[in-house]
Amino acid sequence: MYEFNKQHLTLTLLKTYLVYPQRALLFLIGLITFIVISSCQDTTNEDRNHEVFRYNEHSNIASLDPAFARNPQTIWPTNQLFNGLVQLDDSLNIIPDIAKSWKINDSTQTYTFTLRDDVYFHENDVFVNTKTRTVTAEDFTYSFDRLLDEKVASPGSWVLQNVASYKAENDNTFVIQLKKPFPAFLGLLSMRYCSVVPKEAVEYYGNTFRRNPVGTGPFQFKLWEENIKLVLRKNSLYFEKDEAGNQLPYMEAVAITFLPDKQSEFLQFAQGNIDFMSGLDNSYKDEIITTTGQLQPKYEQTVNLITGPYLNTEYLGFYLDSQSPEINSLALRQAINYGFDREKIVTYLRNGMGIPAVNGFIPKGLPGFEAIEGFNYNPKKAKELIAVYKEETGDDTPQITIGTNAQYLDICEYIQRELEKIGLKVTIDVVPPSTLRQMKSSGELDIFRASWIADYPDAENYLSLFYSPNFTPNGPNYTHYKNATFDSLYDASQHISDINLRKDYYRKMDSLIVADAPIVPLYYDMAVRLVSKKVSGLGVNPQNFLILKRVKKSK
């Protein structure tokens, strides 16, 4: 940017000199002054660069209001701006946030939270005279009321669907009572939807609170030019400290750009203009990652590759209320599961970034995952099951259609080629992502490619997709799978608070899913982060959330 401006001004001054020779002295003074000033600016910017963490968001951010934090592009910045009662560490343990402690009464399903008294909202003119104030339990009452307010229409209102009541007993005590047992509730409270917001700011900004957020987080809002740049500044009043007693965060600012395509994002990262990237896109994955999942040699000196399990299962789903004989045949659904090599998908189409899904639906990295026996590649078994289908139905030319979006076309084409080898004709229907979501929800696709990313760190979140009362559109059971034994196990698991005992129920439910094959698990995803070697303190977590309060950056 500076180079362009210097050249432009130099040419302007030169033209002035050529037209007005008598102004040669003024020209030289102007040119020298400009070079000195801009050089100082460049030096200053370079000196301050280590204080700013920069990343790109290729998707648009619709809101900075935590009540609307439904996707990663919104959750990432709101994670920096807001806090809730509890939070998760990188191992998915529930740890204190604004609530410094809590007690759970299992007999009455009552949760009593004791709040810190040193948490301040960000400085803002909405707080008359003081510019800020401390958070009280009544702020959580207001924030939860707002989450349930039909006028607000938050997509996160479902988080409180099992809550019977909540109240502030005093400034530092907040009590929640559930309608029925729900062991995963504490983890659910870690979601960004459950952040505390100040009534003064919401009422003052009204509909524009989405772009004027006021929270308690390690960074506070500074500037947002939508689709161009978002800037957050360090919150000097933030309450958390590191193990040595130093106040968090370490960085002075976070700067987010909005380049819309991932190839441009990668070029900016390669040039050192942004500090990290998340995930692998086909446009650059072979450029930076080898087929064995290692950094290409030319990036080893400047980039760190950080990977870990990601709570995301990629799969194909069967709509079991379909009239298609292929979909209604257990033998054919099992044949599809046996008919292709998941190892090859991960190795050749994902550059090793993933775990073949051969152990059921619950992904690795989540409490409740067990190495149960799922579907491995077995073309002989697949052909035998195709023969069973033909004998059962009299249909000698079975065929299926898989609905997907363009991002996963390569995976679906590979599955298509492999299944046709075992005698199953496959058509691929490529539709836009929004159309795919709508058709999947309304049962318009016999087979659909999908993924399920954990909302909260409990396997119940995955198993709820197969609980029959959750048939779409009333819940996330897109396959319309129904099994009385599964439903009974699911109901019973909700009355067991001990996760180690609950895991046994989860294992049994996951085994039923494998046996009935309402889905085709493809792979368990991995969180992949490409990080500048100048950056430290940026780990990875199974939900792939961006947490920047402990990040440092060297000069």
Buried (B, 14 or more C-beta within 10 A) or exposed (E): EEEEEBEEBBEEBEEBBEEEEEBEEEBEEBBEEBEEEBEEEEEEEEEEBBBBBBBBBBEEBBBBBBBBBBEBBBBBBBBBBBBBBBBBEEEBEBEBBBBBEBEBEEEEBBBBBBBBEEBBBBBBEBBEEEBBBBBBBBBBBBBBEBBBEEEBEBEBBEBBEBBEEBBBEEBBBBBBBBEEBBBBBBBBBBBBBBBBBBBBBBEBBEEEBBBBBBBBBBBBBEEBEEEEEBBBBBBEBBBBEEEEEEBBBBBBBBBBBBBEEBBBBBBBBBEEEBBBBBBBBBEBBEEBBEEEBEBEEEBEEEBBBBBBBBBBBBBBBBBBEBEBBBBBBBBBBBBBBBBBBBEBBBBEBBBBBBBBBBBBBBBBBBBBBBEBEBBEBBBEBBBBBBEBBBEEBEBEEBEBBBBBBEEBBBBBBBBBEBBEEBBBEBEBBBBEEEBBBEBBBEBBBBBBBBEBBBBBBBBBBBBBBBBBEBBBEEBBBBBBBBBEEBBEBBEEBBEBEEBEEBBBBBBBBBBBBBEBBBBBBBBBBBBBBBBBEBBBBBBBBBBBBBBBBBBBBEE
